[in-house]
Amino acid sequence: YTKGRHLYGLNLAKKNSEKMKRILVVEGYMDTISLHKAGFTMTVASMGTALTQSQAKMIKRFADKVYICYDGDAAGQNATLRGLDILRENGLDVMVVQLPDKFDPDDVIKTYGREGYQKILDEALPLIEFKINYVKSKYDIFPFLLP
């Protein structure tokens, strides 16, 4: 078994739709299970923070749009940044779901319920907007130009 060649929950996500409009990628199997139970049946897990080219190609076979929702901790955010370009390079329309600090999707479901997670999902940022916001938060570049 090689984690980088599989997406946990893909069999269930495929069963729920002939051609999914979007796939939601999370880190772990508990996140996938919680989100499926809450009705987010398009969820799969990369089983860790290292999204691979193989996984991105699998996603592209089933959907054109991908929402990446890794944990709100530093490791999850770093993994999000690494995974974004892999997804984009495979021709996917990438959206980034931003979780509260130190939360994972399972925590959000347990704390805020389905409606709370849906609100966070609805506020997902397109890839370029996420990257711009990330750079602005890390560096004081052109403060007079960027609001």
N, C-alpha and C positions, 0 to 999 in steps of 0.2 A: 504494500500500500504506500503510495507516494502522495502526500497531501496536495502537492502542487499540481496534480493532474485531476483533481476531483473538486466538486462543489457540493458541500453537504446540503441536502434538501432539494437538489435540482430535480430529482425524480418526482417529488411532491409538487414543486412549482410547475413543472411541465404538465402534470396531470390536471391542473386547474385551468389551463388555457392552451388552446391550439397554438397560437402565436402570441406570446406575451408582449404587451406593449412596453413593459419595463421590468427590470430585475433589480431587486434591492440586495446589495452585498453587505454582509456583516462579518465579524471576525469568527464567532464561535457557534457551536451547535445549540447552546442554551438560548442564545439570542434568536436563532432561527426558530427554535421550538416555541418560544414565547410569542414571537411575531406571528407565526402561523396560527397559534391558538387565538390571537387577537384579530385574525382576519387578514393579515398581510401575507397572503399565500404566494407572493412572488419573491419571497425571501430565500436566499441561499447564503452559505457561509464559506469563506475561503479557508477556514480552519487555521487561523493564525493571521499574522499581519503581513505576510509576504505574498501578495497577489502575484500570480505568474502569468506569463504570456499564454500558456496553455489554458488557464482559467479564463482569461480575457477572450480567447477564441471561442471557448464554450459558451460564454455569455452572448457573444455576437451571433451565434447560431440561433439563439432563441429570442433575442430582443435587440432593438437598436438604441434603447435608452437605458442607462444604468445609474442607479443611485448608490453611492458608496456611503456606508454608515458605520465607520469604525468607532471604537471606544473614544470617549472624551478625554482620556488621559494622554500624556505626552507620547507614549509608544503608539497609541492608536492614531494620533494626529500625524506623527511622522510616517506611519504606514500609509495613511491616506495620501499624503503628498507623493510617496513613491508609487502608489497604485494608480494615481490619476493619469499619468502619462502613458502607462501601459494600456489602460483602457482607451484613451484617446487614440493612441497609435493603432489600435485595432478597429478604428472606425466607429466607436461608440459615442453617443451623446452623453456626456458625463455631468451628473449633478452631485453635489456634496451635501450630505445631511450633517448638520452640526448639533451635537449633543451637549447638554450641560456638562460642565467640568467634572471629570471623574465618573461620569455615568456611562453605562453601556446600554444598548437597546433593551435588554431584559430589565434593567433598573428603571428605565423610563416607563415601560409598560406597567411594572409593579407600582410605581409611584404616581404616575399621571394617567394611566389607563390608555385605552385605544385612542380616545379623542386627543389626549396630550401628545401621543406619538404622531398622530395624523397631522397635528398642527406643526410639529417640528419637521415632518416630511414635506408639508406644503411650503415651508420656508427654505427648502434646500436651494443652494446657490449653484448657478452654472459654473463650470470649471474655471473659466477666466476670472470671474468675479471672486471666487474663493481664493484664487492665487493672489490677486491684487490685495484683498483684505489681509491675507496672511503676511505678505511682504510689508504692508503698512503697519501691521501689529508688531513686527519684529525689528523694523528699522525706521528711523526718523528721516525718511527720504522726502524731500520737497514738501515740507509741512505746509507751505503756503499754497501749494497747488492741489493737494489732496485733502478733502474735507475730513 
